[in-house]
Amino acid sequence: MAGDIPDGLAIESLWAIEADYASDAAERRPAVRLEHLTRIGRLMEAGTMVLAGAYADMSGSLLVVRAADEAAALAIVRDDVYARAGVWTGFRVRAIGVVSRAG
């Protein structure tokens, strides 16, 4: 399989997590958003969080994380204030291969 990746590219195994918003997320979110974003920033600095953002329609968030396995990826989002405060109500986790420049 490694032979089918062009020179200069690499594929990293990551975890994509879709977090569903509660029906009242717009009301719940402002009180905890600063804490949530501060944590996201720390996880990005540590290299754990690759991408994080909310869908414009307020249906949920998409996060991409580096984690050893699905359970570890879920632990990252379940430990977030959005999960504890009920902004996020459920998660879907999938392994993905992210293409990047090698080196």
C-alpha positions as CSV (number, residue, x, y, z in Angstrom):
1,M,0.0,0.0,0.0
2,A,2.9,2.4,0.7
3,G,4.1,2.1,-2.9
4,D,0.9,3.7,-4.2
5,I,1.5,7.0,-2.5
6,P,3.3,9.5,-4.7
7,D,6.6,10.9,-3.6
8,G,6.3,14.0,-1.5
9,L,2.9,12.9,0.0
10,A,2.0,11.1,3.2
11,I,-1.2,9.8,4.7
12,E,-1.8,10.3,8.4
13,S,-4.5,8.3,10.3
14,L,-6.7,10.7,12.2
15,W,-10.2,10.7,13.7
16,A,-13.1,12.8,12.4
17,I,-15.8,13.5,15.0
18,E,-19.2,15.0,14.3
19,A,-20.7,16.4,17.4
20,D,-24.5,17.0,17.3
21,Y,-25.9,20.2,18.9
22,A,-28.8,20.2,21.3
23,S,-31.9,21.9,20.0
24,D,-31.2,24.7,22.5
25,A,-27.4,24.9,21.7
26,A,-27.7,28.5,20.7
27,E,-28.8,29.4,24.2
28,R,-26.4,27.0,26.0
29,R,-23.2,27.8,24.0
30,P,-22.4,31.4,24.9
31,A,-21.9,30.7,28.6
32,V,-19.2,28.1,28.0
33,R,-17.8,29.1,24.6
34,L,-14.7,30.9,26.0
35,E,-13.7,27.8,28.0
36,H,-14.4,25.6,25.0
37,L,-12.3,27.7,22.6
38,T,-9.5,28.1,25.1
39,R,-9.3,24.3,25.4
40,I,-9.4,23.8,21.6
41,G,-6.5,26.2,21.3
42,R,-4.5,24.3,23.9
43,L,-5.2,21.0,22.0
44,M,-4.1,22.6,18.7
45,E,-0.9,23.8,20.3
46,A,-0.3,20.3,21.6
47,G,-0.9,18.8,18.1
48,T,-3.9,16.8,19.2
49,M,-6.6,18.9,17.6
50,V,-6.1,19.3,13.8
51,L,-9.4,21.1,12.9
52,A,-12.4,22.2,14.8
53,G,-15.4,24.2,13.7
54,A,-19.2,24.5,13.9
55,Y,-21.5,24.0,11.0
56,A,-23.1,27.3,9.9
57,D,-26.6,25.9,10.4
58,M,-25.9,25.2,14.1
59,S,-26.5,21.5,13.7
60,G,-23.2,20.5,15.2
61,S,-19.4,20.6,15.0
62,L,-16.7,18.8,13.1
63,L,-13.5,18.0,14.8
64,V,-10.4,16.2,13.5
65,V,-8.1,14.8,16.2
66,R,-4.9,12.8,16.6
67,A,-5.6,9.9,19.0
68,A,-4.5,6.3,19.5
69,D,-7.9,4.8,18.9
70,E,-11.6,5.6,18.7
71,A,-12.0,5.5,22.5
72,A,-9.2,8.0,22.9
73,A,-10.8,10.3,20.3
74,L,-14.2,10.1,22.0
75,A,-12.5,10.9,25.4
76,I,-11.2,14.2,23.9
77,V,-14.7,15.4,23.0
78,R,-16.5,14.0,26.0
79,D,-14.1,15.9,28.3
80,D,-15.0,19.2,26.6
81,V,-17.2,21.7,28.3
82,Y,-19.7,21.6,25.4
83,A,-20.3,17.9,26.2
84,R,-20.6,18.6,30.0
85,A,-22.9,21.6,29.5
86,G,-25.2,19.8,27.0
87,V,-24.3,21.8,23.9
88,W,-23.2,18.6,22.2
89,T,-25.6,15.7,22.6
90,G,-24.0,12.9,20.6
91,F,-21.0,11.9,18.5
92,R,-20.1,10.0,15.4
93,V,-16.4,9.0,15.1
94,R,-14.7,7.7,12.0
95,A,-11.1,7.0,11.1
96,I,-9.8,9.0,8.2
97,G,-6.6,9.1,6.2
98,V,-5.5,12.7,5.7
99,V,-3.2,13.5,2.8
100,S,-0.4,15.9,3.5
101,R,2.9,17.0,2.1
102,A,5.7,14.7,3.4
103,G,8.7,16.0,5.2
